[in-house]
């Protein structure tokens, strides 16, 4: 079986190669032309983003035709394809994938999976599926595990500024203006109920927001052994602070630090920092 995902999963190049994971692109549309998020480095992207102010690029998902073409190519070596994607509450990518699967059904059997999250949270599910496939698990058993991972993963972050969310139309302008005036730092997670962003709390400074973020995780996980992936745009200092807080207050048994995909950074700006967190017991038998 072939595993397909999208670049919003923030997969590491080496793990994609090792586990034979295929990644579909998402696109960033600059005034001078469209760029695949796979083809631009995080730093190059943020340089271009900041140079555009006050304008902002837009993002675009792959078309159903692009997915159909990908599935047909993969079907030459494996008819069974498991396509795992960013939350349907945040993107229409999985709808394109489903349509592409229907268009390619004469040669491929495509199963699509809505992770109901993104970034490091999406990555956990892709990794689990790829490792389960390698271990010879059935599709039913694999999806049971992904359901558990989906229900028990937290993807949560804070932002230095609400400017980019406001410019991209992701939150109301009045709320963004008030946030700017009050210097509020929202703590936002991806809701398990609808896969959309939800404000957990707000703070007046980044250290206070990271403290509140860690408190929220502590309330959920207590002393559960955890796999923690710290994520940031171009905010290494914030990532270091969050790493220290989680190591100090949570039972972290596996710690990573990653940059988020530029396609996610369009609506957050460089000052995003957060974490994807998963109970280690849900991955231990696959590693």
C-alpha positions in Angstrom: 0.0 0.0 0.0 1.2 3.5 -0.8 0.8 6.3 1.8 0.1 9.8 0.5 -0.1 13.0 2.5 0.2 16.8 1.9 2.9 19.2 2.9 0.8 20.7 5.7 1.9 17.5 7.7 5.4 19.0 8.2 7.1 15.6 7.5 10.9 15.4 7.7 12.5 14.5 4.3 14.4 11.6 5.8 11.3 9.9 7.3 9.4 10.3 4.0 12.3 8.6 2.2 12.7 5.9 4.8 8.9 5.1 5.0 8.2 5.7 1.3 5.6 8.4 2.0 4.5 10.5 -1.0 3.7 14.2 -0.4 1.2 16.2 -2.4 2.1 20.0 -2.7 0.1 22.9 -1.4 0.6 26.2 -3.1 1.4 29.8 -2.2 0.2 32.4 -4.6 2.5 35.5 -4.7 1.7 38.4 -7.0 4.5 37.4 -9.3 3.3 33.8 -9.5 2.5 30.5 -7.7 5.1 28.6 -5.7 4.8 25.0 -4.4 5.4 25.1 -0.6 7.7 22.1 -1.2 10.0 24.4 -3.3 10.6 27.3 -1.0 12.6 27.3 2.3 11.0 28.7 5.4 13.4 31.6 5.6 13.0 32.6 1.9 9.2 32.5 2.4 9.2 34.7 5.5 11.6 37.2 3.8 9.1 37.4 0.9 6.1 37.6 3.2 7.6 40.5 5.2 8.6 42.3 2.0 5.0 42.2 0.8 3.5 44.1 3.8 0.7 45.1 4.0 -0.3 42.7 1.2 -0.4 39.0 1.8 -0.2 36.0 -0.5 -3.0 33.4 -0.7 -2.9 29.7 -0.6 -4.3 27.0 -2.8 -4.9 23.2 -2.5 -4.0 20.7 -5.1 -6.8 20.1 -7.7 -8.6 16.8 -8.0 -6.9 16.4 -11.3 -3.5 16.6 -9.7 -4.5 13.9 -7.2 -5.9 11.8 -10.0 -2.6 12.0 -11.8 -0.6 11.2 -8.6 -2.8 8.2 -7.8 -2.6 6.8 -11.4 1.2 7.0 -11.2 1.3 5.3 -7.8 -1.1 2.6 -9.0 1.6 1.4 -11.4 3.3 -0.2 -8.4 0.5 -0.4 -5.8 -3.2 -0.4 -6.5 -4.0 0.3 -2.8 -3.5 3.9 -1.7 -4.1 5.5 1.7 -4.3 9.3 1.4 -4.1 11.2 4.7 -4.7 14.9 4.8 -5.0 18.2 6.7 -8.3 18.8 8.6 -11.4 19.3 6.4 -12.2 22.1 8.9 -9.2 24.1 7.7 -8.7 23.1 4.0 -10.6 21.6 1.1 -7.6 19.4 0.3 -9.2 16.1 1.3 -12.2 16.9 -0.9 -9.8 17.2 -3.9 -8.2 13.9 -2.8 -11.5 12.1 -2.7 -12.6 13.4 -6.1 -9.2 12.5 -7.5 -9.6 9.0 -6.0 -13.0 8.6 -7.7 -11.5 9.8 -11.0 -8.8 7.2 -10.7 -10.9 4.3 -9.5 -10.5 2.3 -12.7 -6.8 1.7 -11.7 -6.6 2.5 -8.0 -8.4 1.8 -4.7 -7.9 5.1 -2.8 -9.0 5.4 0.9 -8.9 9.0 2.2 -8.4 9.9 5.9 -9.3 13.2 7.5 -6.8 13.9 10.3 -8.9 16.7 11.7 -5.7 18.6 12.4 -2.5 19.8 10.8 1.2 20.2 11.1 2.8 18.0 13.8 -0.6 16.6 14.7 -1.2 15.5 11.1 2.3 14.1 11.0 1.7 11.7 13.9 -1.1 10.1 12.0 0.9 9.8 8.8 3.8 8.3 10.6 1.5 5.8 12.4 -0.1 4.8 9.1 3.3 4.3 7.3 4.7 2.3 10.2 1.6 0.2 10.5 1.8 -0.5 6.7 5.4 -1.5 7.1 4.4 -3.8 9.9 1.7 -5.5 7.8 -1.3 -4.2 9.7 -4.7 -4.4 8.1 -6.5 -1.2 7.0 -9.1 -1.7 9.7 -6.5 -2.0 12.5 -4.5 1.0 11.1 -7.6 3.2 11.0 -8.5 2.1 14.6 -5.1 3.3 15.7 -5.4 6.6 13.8 -8.8 7.2 15.4 -7.1 6.9 18.8 -4.2 9.1 17.8 -6.6 11.7 16.4 -8.6 11.8 19.6 -5.6 12.1 21.9 -3.3 14.5 20.0 -3.2 18.2 20.9 -2.0 20.7 18.3 -1.7 24.1 20.0 0.1 27.3 19.4 0.4 31.0 20.1 1.3 34.0 18.0 3.5 37.1 18.4 1.0 39.1 16.4 -2.6 38.8 15.1 -1.7 40.9 12.1 -1.3 38.0 9.6 -4.5 36.2 10.7 -6.4 39.5 10.3 -4.9 40.2 6.9 -5.7 36.8 5.7 -9.3 37.1 6.8 -8.9 34.2 9.2 -10.4 36.1 12.2 -12.7 39.1 12.4 -11.0 42.5 11.8 -12.4 44.0 15.0 -11.1 41.2 17.1 -7.7 41.5 15.4 -7.6 45.2 16.0 -8.5 44.8 19.6 -5.9 42.2 20.0 -3.3 44.4 18.4 -4.2 47.3 20.7 -4.2 45.2 23.8 -1.1 43.3 22.7 -2.9 40.0 23.4 -1.3 36.7 22.5 -4.0 34.1 21.8 -3.5 30.4 22.7 -5.2 28.5 19.9 -5.7 24.8 19.4 -7.3 22.6 16.8 -10.7 21.4 18.1 -11.3 17.7 18.2 -15.0 18.2 17.4 -14.8 20.0 14.0 -11.1 20.3 13.2 -11.1 24.1 13.3 -9.2 26.6 15.3 -10.4 27.3 18.8 -9.1 29.9 21.3 -8.2 28.3 24.5 -7.1 31.5 26.4 -5.2 34.8 25.9 -2.2 36.3 27.5 -0.5 39.7 27.4 3.1 38.4 26.7 4.6 35.5 24.8 6.1 34.0 28.1 2.7 34.2 29.7 1.0 32.6 26.7 3.6 29.8 26.6 3.0 29.3 30.4 -0.8 29.1 29.8 -0.2 26.7 26.8 1.8 24.4 29.0 -0.7 24.6 31.8 -3.4 23.5 29.3 -1.3 20.5 28.2 -0.7 19.6 31.8 -4.4 19.6 32.6 -5.0 17.1 29.7 -2.0 14.8 30.1 -0.8 15.1 33.7 2.1 12.7 34.0 1.4 10.7 30.9 4.6 9.8 28.9 4.5 12.1 25.9 6.0 12.6 22.4 6.3 16.3 22.0 7.1 18.1 18.7 7.8 21.8 19.2 6.9 23.8 16.1 7.7 27.4 15.0 7.8 29.6 12.0 10.9 31.8 12.5 10.8 32.1 16.2 13.6 30.0 17.7 13.7 31.9 21.0 10.0 31.1 21.6 10.5 27.5 20.6 13.4 27.2 23.1 11.2 28.7 25.8 8.4 26.3 25.1 10.8 23.3 24.9 12.1 24.2 28.4 8.7 24.6 29.8 7.3 21.3 28.5 10.5 19.4 29.5 10.2 20.8 33.0 6.5 20.3 33.6 5.4 17.4 31.4 6.6 13.8 31.2 8.4 14.1 27.9 10.0 10.9 26.6 10.6 12.0 23.0 11.2 15.7 22.1 11.6 17.2 18.6 11.8 20.7 17.2 10.6 21.5 13.7 9.8 24.5 11.4 6.2 24.7 10.1 5.5 24.6 6.4 5.5 28.0 4.6 1.9 27.3 3.5 0.8 27.4 7.1 2.9 30.4 7.8 1.0 32.5 5.3 -1.8 33.1 7.9 0.4 33.2 11.1 3.6 35.1 10.1 7.0 34.1 11.4 6.1 34.5 15.1 4.2 31.3 15.6 5.3 28.8 18.2 3.4 25.8 19.5 3.5 22.0 19.9 2.0 18.8 18.7 1.6 16.4 21.7 0.8 12.7 21.7 0.8 10.0 24.4 3.8 7.8 23.7 1.9 4.6 24.3 0.0 5.1 21.0 3.2 4.8 19.0 5.4 2.6 21.0 4.4 -0.7 19.4 5.0 0.8 15.9 8.5 2.2 16.5 
